Structures are given as structure tokens and as C-alpha cells.
Amino acid sequence: MSVTPPTRRRGRQAKFSAEDVIRSALAAGIGSFTQSDVALELGVTVQSVYRRFPTRKLLLEACIERALESVPPADSLDPAPGTWEEIIGTCADQWWALCLRYPGFTTVVTSYDGTLERFLDPAFNSYTGGLIDLGWSRPQVRFAMSQIESAAARVAHYLSQAVPQDEDALEDASRQMRQATDFIVKGLSLSRPEWLL
């Protein structure tokens, strides 16, 4: 009886981490990356990317988590927002910063198969908690957050369509985001609908 030696895998062992995959997916665009894009960027096979993240959805969830980790807690800001108007304004600033940092982020949010809370907990807990501490109900907070997210999505879409995409377009979009935030704050000073969806 002859014993055949075990066959060895050909080629080098891929030396990349799950973190490398997430970074490459975010660089390719959180709203549009493919596992093939990521593999090409890393210089590895698509199968090796699938070994780290068996589905695009799992990789997308990891990318969402990484993006949301970039939101600083409200109490770490200087000055920390204290009034509900300041909390809404600062929260809008953070949503806008996410849109700029991760192009395609709003596409992910608006097409996400799940609830808005996926994008609020835990990243925006300190902001939503601040509103609740000031007497807002959870459904009122949900309504306000949906308005902020919606405004950021529309303005980010405008920016993505701007020709040319330059500093003037960014300045115009940022001004529109501030105007939208002011409008939301004025509306919430008159009425705070409760969203139960």
C-alpha cells in the first residue's frame, strides 16, 4: 500500500485581513463595491475575499459598521450640543460628514432592507438620547432623524450629479444642507410629529 503525500496548495497564502477587505470596499464606494473590485484592489482572488465575507451583504454590514464608528459621540464635541436645536444641527452635520466621507452612503441607507434604527444605534445614541433627555418621545426623535437623513440623501445626490464636481459644487451642497437643517429646526419648533413606522 503506497501512501501519497498530501497535495500542497499552489501559490502564496493570501496575506490580508478582514480589515483590509473592509477598507478596500469603502475605497471602492460603500454603495457600489463588488467583491471583484475588492479582490482586484487587494491583488487576490475573488474566492479569497469570499472566504472572509461569504456574501456582499455581510461585507456591506461590516462597511456600514465601520462608517458609523466614525461618528463622534455628542459629548465629545467642543462645544457639546445642549439645546434640542443644537443637537439637531450637530446631528445633521454628522450625517452630512458621513455622506462626504463615504460617497454612496445615503444610497445604502435609503435602499437598506431594514429599519432606520440600524443607522442610529449605537452611532447616534448620544444625539437621540440627548433629545429624549430634553423631553422628546422616541417617535418624535425617529421623525426628526428621518428628516435629517432624507435631507442629507437629497443633497448628497445633488452633489454626486454636479458637473463639474469641484469646490464650488461642494460649497453649494454644504450651503443647501445648512438651509435644509434650518428648515427642519424651524418646522420642529412648530410641530413634532410622532413616527411609529
C-alpha positions in Angstrom: 0.0 0.0 0.0 1.5 3.3 -1.1 1.0 6.5 0.7 0.6 9.5 -1.4 1.9 12.7 0.1 -0.8 15.4 0.7 -1.0 17.9 -2.2 0.0 21.4 -1.4 -1.9 24.4 -2.4 -0.2 26.3 -5.2 0.8 29.9 -4.8 1.3 32.0 -1.8 -1.1 32.2 1.1 -3.0 35.4 0.8 -1.9 37.8 3.5 -4.8 40.2 4.0 -7.2 40.6 6.8 -11.0 41.3 7.1 -10.0 44.8 7.9 -8.2 45.1 4.5 -11.3 43.9 2.8 -13.5 46.5 4.5 -11.0 49.3 3.7 -10.9 48.3 0.1 -14.7 48.0 -0.2 -15.1 51.5 1.4 -12.5 52.9 -1.0 -14.3 51.4 -4.0 -17.6 53.0 -2.7 -19.9 51.8 0.0 -22.9 52.0 -2.3 -21.4 50.3 -5.3 -18.5 48.0 -4.5 -18.3 44.4 -5.7 -16.3 41.6 -4.3 -14.4 41.6 -7.6 -13.5 45.3 -7.1 -12.2 44.4 -3.7 -10.2 41.4 -4.9 -8.6 43.4 -7.7 -7.7 46.2 -5.3 -6.1 43.7 -2.9 -4.4 41.7 -5.6 -6.1 38.5 -4.5 -8.7 36.1 -6.0 -12.4 36.8 -5.6 -12.7 33.4 -3.8 -10.3 34.6 -1.1 -12.4 37.6 -0.5 -15.5 35.3 -0.2 -13.7 33.3 2.4 -13.5 36.4 4.6 -17.0 37.6 3.7 -19.2 34.9 2.1 -21.8 37.4 0.8 -21.8 41.0 -0.3 -24.4 41.7 2.3 -22.1 40.6 5.1 -19.3 42.8 3.7 -21.8 45.7 3.4 -22.8 45.3 7.0 -19.2 45.5 8.1 -18.7 48.6 5.9 -21.8 50.2 7.5 -20.5 49.4 10.9 -17.1 51.0 10.1 -18.7 54.1 8.6 -20.9 54.6 11.7 -17.9 54.2 14.0 -16.6 57.4 12.6 -19.5 59.4 14.2 -18.2 61.0 17.4 -20.4 60.9 20.5 -22.2 64.2 21.1 -20.5 64.8 24.5 -17.0 64.5 22.9 -17.6 67.6 20.8 -16.4 71.0 21.8 -18.8 72.6 22.5 -21.2 69.8 23.2 -24.7 70.4 21.9 -27.0 71.3 24.7 -30.4 72.5 23.3 -32.5 70.4 21.1 -31.8 72.8 18.2 -28.1 72.3 18.7 -28.5 68.6 18.9 -30.5 68.5 15.6 -27.9 70.8 13.9 -25.0 68.7 15.1 -26.7 65.5 14.2 -27.3 66.9 10.7 -23.6 67.9 10.5 -22.7 64.3 11.3 -25.0 62.9 8.7 -23.5 65.3 6.1 -20.0 64.3 7.2 -20.9 60.6 6.7 -22.1 61.5 3.2 -18.9 63.3 2.3 -16.6 60.7 3.9 -18.4 57.7 2.3 -19.8 58.6 -1.1 -22.8 56.3 -1.7 -23.6 56.1 2.0 -27.1 57.6 1.5 -27.8 55.1 -1.3 -27.1 52.4 1.2 -29.3 54.0 3.9 -32.3 54.6 1.5 -32.2 51.2 -0.1 -31.4 49.3 3.2 -33.7 46.3 3.8 -34.4 47.1 7.5 -35.2 49.9 9.8 -33.7 53.4 10.2 -32.5 52.3 13.7 -29.7 50.3 12.1 -28.1 53.6 11.3 -28.9 55.3 14.6 -27.9 52.7 17.1 -25.3 53.0 18.5 -23.7 55.7 16.3 -26.3 58.4 17.1 -27.4 57.2 20.5 -25.8 60.2 22.3 -27.7 62.5 20.0 -31.1 60.8 20.1 -30.6 60.2 23.9 -30.0 63.9 24.3 -33.3 64.7 22.6 -35.1 62.1 24.8 -33.5 63.7 27.9 -35.0 67.0 26.8 -38.5 65.5 26.8 -38.8 64.2 23.2 -40.6 60.9 22.7 -38.8 58.1 20.7 -41.3 58.5 17.8 -40.6 62.3 17.7 -36.9 61.5 17.6 -37.5 59.0 14.8 -39.3 61.6 12.8 -36.6 64.2 13.2 -33.8 61.7 12.3 -35.7 60.6 9.2 -36.0 64.2 8.1 -32.2 64.8 8.6 -31.3 61.6 6.8 -33.6 62.4 4.0 -32.2 65.9 3.6 -28.6 64.6 3.6 -29.5 62.0 1.0 -31.1 64.5 -1.4 -28.2 67.0 -1.1 -25.6 64.2 -1.4 -27.4 63.1 -4.6 -27.3 66.7 -5.9 -23.6 66.8 -5.2 -23.0 63.5 -7.0 -24.7 64.8 -10.1 -22.8 68.2 -10.1 -20.8 69.0 -13.2 -18.0 69.7 -12.5 -17.6 68.1 -9.1 -15.4 70.8 -7.6 -15.1 73.0 -4.5 -17.9 75.3 -5.8 -20.3 72.3 -6.1 -19.3 71.1 -2.6 -19.8 74.6 -1.2 -23.2 74.9 -2.8 -24.2 71.4 -1.5 -23.0 72.3 2.0 -25.0 75.5 2.0 -28.1 73.6 0.9 -27.6 71.2 3.7 -27.4 74.0 6.2 -30.6 75.5 4.7 -32.3 72.2 4.9 -31.3 71.8 8.5 -32.5 75.3 9.4 -35.8 74.5 7.8 -36.1 71.2 9.7 -35.4 73.0 13.0 -38.0 75.7 12.3 -40.5 73.0 11.4 -39.8 71.1 14.6 -40.2 74.2 16.7 -43.8 74.3 15.4 -44.7 70.6 15.5 -43.0 67.3 16.4 -44.9 64.5 14.6 -44.5 61.0 16.1 -43.4 58.4 13.6 -44.2 54.8 14.6 -43.0 53.2 11.3 
